[in-house]
Amino acid sequence: MKEALDKMLQSSVWKDAYLATKLQEDWEILVGRTVAKYTDKLEIRGRTLYVYTKAGPLKQELNYNKAVLLERIAAHLGSKLISDIAVV
């Protein structure tokens, strides 16, 4: 069943929308409970992930670890949906 759904998504125009939703749902898995707790909102525009937070130290940490986070996201989704991260 999973293979059939994956095959359908590969050829579907809904693939990016599905992956964006999956990223938002799995954010805690990717970054951990503490970071997810202080993340106010996630938004994807184009190929950029906008991470909204009011915590200054978290902003610095996310900016410092952009490359690592981009690799985690790509591995988790199996796609290079996100090419940049903007921490706002």
PyRosetta script that sets phi, psi and omega in degrees:
from pyrosetta import init, pose_from_sequence

init()
pose = pose_from_sequence("MKEALDKMLQSSVWKDAYLATKLQEDWEILVGRTVAKYTDKLEIRGRTLYVYTKAGPLKQELNYNKAVLLERIAAHLGSKLISDIAVV")
pose.set_psi(1, -45.7)
pose.set_omega(1, 179.9)
pose.set_phi(2, -61.4)
pose.set_psi(2, -40.8)
pose.set_omega(2, 179.1)
pose.set_phi(3, -62.0)
pose.set_psi(3, -40.5)
pose.set_omega(3, 179.8)
pose.set_phi(4, -64.4)
pose.set_psi(4, -42.9)
pose.set_omega(4, 178.2)
pose.set_phi(5, -65.8)
pose.set_psi(5, -42.4)
pose.set_omega(5, 178.8)
pose.set_phi(6, -62.3)
pose.set_psi(6, -41.4)
pose.set_omega(6, 179.0)
pose.set_phi(7, -63.8)
pose.set_psi(7, -41.8)
pose.set_omega(7, 179.3)
pose.set_phi(8, -64.0)
pose.set_psi(8, -42.4)
pose.set_omega(8, -179.1)
pose.set_phi(9, -66.8)
pose.set_psi(9, -34.7)
pose.set_omega(9, -179.2)
pose.set_phi(10, -58.7)
pose.set_psi(10, -35.3)
pose.set_omega(10, -177.6)
pose.set_phi(11, -101.2)
pose.set_psi(11, 8.3)
pose.set_omega(11, -174.8)
pose.set_phi(12, -99.2)
pose.set_psi(12, 150.3)
pose.set_omega(12, 173.8)
pose.set_phi(13, -74.4)
pose.set_psi(13, -10.4)
pose.set_omega(13, -178.7)
pose.set_phi(14, -88.0)
pose.set_psi(14, -1.8)
pose.set_omega(14, -175.3)
pose.set_phi(15, -57.1)
pose.set_psi(15, -50.4)
pose.set_omega(15, -178.4)
pose.set_phi(16, -64.2)
pose.set_psi(16, -38.2)
pose.set_omega(16, 178.5)
pose.set_phi(17, -65.2)
pose.set_psi(17, -41.2)
pose.set_omega(17, 177.7)
pose.set_phi(18, -62.7)
pose.set_psi(18, -46.3)
pose.set_omega(18, -178.5)
pose.set_phi(19, -65.6)
pose.set_psi(19, -36.7)
pose.set_omega(19, 177.5)
pose.set_phi(20, -63.6)
pose.set_psi(20, -42.6)
pose.set_omega(20, 178.1)
pose.set_phi(21, -65.3)
pose.set_psi(21, -41.7)
pose.set_omega(21, 179.0)
pose.set_phi(22, -62.3)
pose.set_psi(22, -40.2)
pose.set_omega(22, 178.6)
pose.set_phi(23, -61.4)
pose.set_psi(23, -44.7)
pose.set_omega(23, 179.9)
pose.set_phi(24, -65.5)
pose.set_psi(24, -39.2)
pose.set_omega(24, -179.9)
pose.set_phi(25, -70.8)
pose.set_psi(25, -33.2)
pose.set_omega(25, -175.8)
pose.set_phi(26, -98.8)
pose.set_psi(26, 12.3)
pose.set_omega(26, -177.8)
pose.set_phi(27, -54.9)
pose.set_psi(27, -43.4)
pose.set_omega(27, 179.9)
pose.set_phi(28, -63.3)
pose.set_psi(28, -37.4)
pose.set_omega(28, 178.0)
pose.set_phi(29, -64.0)
pose.set_psi(29, -39.9)
pose.set_omega(29, -176.7)
pose.set_phi(30, -74.0)
pose.set_psi(30, -39.0)
pose.set_omega(30, -172.6)
pose.set_phi(31, -113.5)
pose.set_psi(31, -10.7)
pose.set_omega(31, -178.8)
pose.set_phi(32, 97.7)
pose.set_psi(32, 161.5)
pose.set_omega(32, -174.6)
pose.set_phi(33, -64.4)
pose.set_psi(33, -42.7)
pose.set_omega(33, -175.9)
pose.set_phi(34, -65.4)
pose.set_psi(34, -47.0)
pose.set_omega(34, 179.5)
pose.set_phi(35, -64.2)
pose.set_psi(35, -43.1)
pose.set_omega(35, 179.2)
pose.set_phi(36, -61.6)
pose.set_psi(36, -36.5)
pose.set_omega(36, -179.4)
pose.set_phi(37, -62.6)
pose.set_psi(37, -36.5)
pose.set_omega(37, -178.1)
pose.set_phi(38, -95.0)
pose.set_psi(38, 5.6)
pose.set_omega(38, 174.8)
pose.set_phi(39, -88.7)
pose.set_psi(39, 120.8)
pose.set_omega(39, -178.2)
pose.set_phi(40, -81.2)
pose.set_psi(40, -38.5)
pose.set_omega(40, -174.1)
pose.set_phi(41, -161.7)
pose.set_psi(41, 147.1)
pose.set_omega(41, 172.2)
pose.set_phi(42, -118.7)
pose.set_psi(42, 139.7)
pose.set_omega(42, 179.6)
pose.set_phi(43, -144.5)
pose.set_psi(43, 138.0)
pose.set_omega(43, 177.7)
pose.set_phi(44, -114.3)
pose.set_psi(44, 122.6)
pose.set_omega(44, 174.9)
pose.set_phi(45, -126.8)
pose.set_psi(45, 118.6)
pose.set_omega(45, -175.3)
pose.set_phi(46, 66.3)
pose.set_psi(46, -124.4)
pose.set_omega(46, 177.7)
pose.set_phi(47, -110.4)
pose.set_psi(47, 18.2)
pose.set_omega(47, -178.6)
pose.set_phi(48, -109.9)
pose.set_psi(48, 131.5)
pose.set_omega(48, 174.9)
pose.set_phi(49, -94.7)
pose.set_psi(49, 121.0)
pose.set_omega(49, 176.6)
pose.set_phi(50, -99.0)
pose.set_psi(50, 121.6)
pose.set_omega(50, 180.0)
pose.set_phi(51, -109.9)
pose.set_psi(51, 117.6)
pose.set_omega(51, -179.5)
pose.set_phi(52, -99.5)
pose.set_psi(52, 127.8)
pose.set_omega(52, 176.9)
pose.set_phi(53, -153.6)
pose.set_psi(53, 151.7)
pose.set_omega(53, 177.3)
pose.set_phi(54, -99.6)
pose.set_psi(54, -5.8)
pose.set_omega(54, -177.0)
pose.set_phi(55, -85.2)
pose.set_psi(55, 109.4)
pose.set_omega(55, -178.8)
pose.set_phi(56, -55.2)
pose.set_psi(56, -49.8)
pose.set_omega(56, 179.5)
pose.set_phi(57, -61.2)
pose.set_psi(57, -34.5)
pose.set_omega(57, 178.1)
pose.set_phi(58, -67.1)
pose.set_psi(58, -38.8)
pose.set_omega(58, 177.1)
pose.set_phi(59, -58.7)
pose.set_psi(59, -46.4)
pose.set_omega(59, 179.2)
pose.set_phi(60, -61.8)
pose.set_psi(60, -45.0)
pose.set_omega(60, -178.5)
pose.set_phi(61, -62.4)
pose.set_psi(61, -44.5)
pose.set_omega(61, 179.5)
pose.set_phi(62, -66.2)
pose.set_psi(62, -40.7)
pose.set_omega(62, 177.4)
pose.set_phi(63, -64.2)
pose.set_psi(63, -40.3)
pose.set_omega(63, 180.0)
pose.set_phi(64, -66.2)
pose.set_psi(64, -34.8)
pose.set_omega(64, -175.5)
pose.set_phi(65, -104.8)
pose.set_psi(65, 26.6)
pose.set_omega(65, -178.8)
pose.set_phi(66, -55.7)
pose.set_psi(66, -47.7)
pose.set_omega(66, -176.5)
pose.set_phi(67, -61.2)
pose.set_psi(67, -43.5)
pose.set_omega(67, 179.6)
pose.set_phi(68, -64.8)
pose.set_psi(68, -43.2)
pose.set_omega(68, -179.8)
pose.set_phi(69, -65.7)
pose.set_psi(69, -40.2)
pose.set_omega(69, 177.2)
pose.set_phi(70, -61.5)
pose.set_psi(70, -39.9)
pose.set_omega(70, 177.5)
pose.set_phi(71, -65.1)
pose.set_psi(71, -43.5)
pose.set_omega(71, 178.5)
pose.set_phi(72, -60.6)
pose.set_psi(72, -44.4)
pose.set_omega(72, -179.0)
pose.set_phi(73, -63.5)
pose.set_psi(73, -46.1)
pose.set_omega(73, 180.0)
pose.set_phi(74, -61.8)
pose.set_psi(74, -42.4)
pose.set_omega(74, 179.4)
pose.set_phi(75, -66.9)
pose.set_psi(75, -40.4)
pose.set_omega(75, -178.3)
pose.set_phi(76, -67.4)
pose.set_psi(76, -41.3)
pose.set_omega(76, -177.9)
pose.set_phi(77, -87.4)
pose.set_psi(77, -18.6)
pose.set_omega(77, -176.5)
pose.set_phi(78, 71.2)
pose.set_psi(78, 25.3)
pose.set_omega(78, -176.2)
pose.set_phi(79, -157.2)
pose.set_psi(79, 151.5)
pose.set_omega(79, 176.2)
pose.set_phi(80, -94.3)
pose.set_psi(80, 54.3)
pose.set_omega(80, 179.6)
pose.set_phi(81, -62.1)
pose.set_psi(81, -37.8)
pose.set_omega(81, -176.9)
pose.set_phi(82, -108.2)
pose.set_psi(82, 128.7)
pose.set_omega(82, 178.4)
pose.set_phi(83, -112.9)
pose.set_psi(83, -11.4)
pose.set_omega(83, 179.0)
pose.set_phi(84, -151.8)
pose.set_psi(84, 156.8)
pose.set_omega(84, 177.4)
pose.set_phi(85, -127.3)
pose.set_psi(85, 129.0)
pose.set_omega(85, 174.7)
pose.set_phi(86, -115.1)
pose.set_psi(86, 123.3)
pose.set_omega(86, 179.9)
pose.set_phi(87, -99.9)
pose.set_psi(87, 119.2)
pose.set_omega(87, -174.5)
pose.set_phi(88, -117.4)
pose.dump_pdb("model.pdb")
